[in-house]
Amino acid sequence: MDPTGAPSGGSCYYSCLGIRPSASSSEIRAAYRKLALKWHPDRNPNAAGEAKGRFQRIQEAYSVLSDEDKRALYDAGAFDPFVR
């Protein structure tokens, strides 16, 4: 993760939330809450476009990593975000 909070590499959900792959569910939730508050578009009206994009990536990362089945698929490299 770079100093501005953007994910390094752009696609790793763990780096998007700034956590280790071995993070517990409570660590994932805490990281999500902190970043969601920081990048919520309503809290960043001067950079709404950038904030919206980052907020959406944070939400997507949390959606996958907070679900044990999706996380297992993601860790195995088999997760397809287009299959719900």
Contacts in CASP RR format, 6 or more apart in sequence:
PFRMAT RR
TARGET T0000
AUTHOR 0000-0000-0000
METHOD contacts of the structure
MODEL  1
MDPTGAPSGGSCYYSCLGIRPSASSSEIRAAYRKLALKWHPDRNPNAAGE
AKGRFQRIQEAYSVLSDEDKRALYDAGAFDPFVR
1 7 0 8 1.000
1 8 0 8 1.000
1 15 0 8 1.000
1 16 0 8 1.000
1 18 0 8 1.000
2 8 0 8 1.000
5 35 0 8 1.000
5 54 0 8 1.000
6 54 0 8 1.000
7 15 0 8 1.000
7 16 0 8 1.000
7 57 0 8 1.000
8 15 0 8 1.000
9 15 0 8 1.000
10 16 0 8 1.000
10 57 0 8 1.000
13 60 0 8 1.000
13 61 0 8 1.000
13 64 0 8 1.000
13 65 0 8 1.000
13 74 0 8 1.000
14 20 0 8 1.000
14 21 0 8 1.000
14 23 0 8 1.000
14 61 0 8 1.000
14 65 0 8 1.000
16 57 0 8 1.000
16 58 0 8 1.000
16 60 0 8 1.000
16 61 0 8 1.000
17 23 0 8 1.000
17 28 0 8 1.000
17 31 0 8 1.000
17 32 0 8 1.000
17 35 0 8 1.000
17 58 0 8 1.000
17 61 0 8 1.000
17 62 0 8 1.000
17 65 0 8 1.000
18 31 0 8 1.000
18 35 0 8 1.000
19 27 0 8 1.000
19 28 0 8 1.000
19 31 0 8 1.000
21 75 0 8 1.000
23 31 0 8 1.000
23 65 0 8 1.000
25 66 0 8 1.000
28 62 0 8 1.000
28 65 0 8 1.000
28 66 0 8 1.000
29 62 0 8 1.000
29 66 0 8 1.000
32 58 0 8 1.000
32 61 0 8 1.000
32 62 0 8 1.000
32 66 0 8 1.000
35 54 0 8 1.000
35 58 0 8 1.000
36 55 0 8 1.000
36 58 0 8 1.000
36 59 0 8 1.000
36 62 0 8 1.000
37 43 0 8 1.000
39 51 0 8 1.000
39 54 0 8 1.000
39 55 0 8 1.000
39 58 0 8 1.000
40 51 0 8 1.000
40 55 0 8 1.000
41 48 0 8 1.000
41 49 0 8 1.000
41 51 0 8 1.000
41 52 0 8 1.000
41 55 0 8 1.000
43 51 0 8 1.000
44 50 0 8 1.000
44 51 0 8 1.000
60 81 0 8 1.000
63 70 0 8 1.000
64 70 0 8 1.000
64 71 0 8 1.000
64 74 0 8 1.000
64 79 0 8 1.000
64 81 0 8 1.000
65 71 0 8 1.000
65 74 0 8 1.000
70 79 0 8 1.000
73 79 0 8 1.000
END
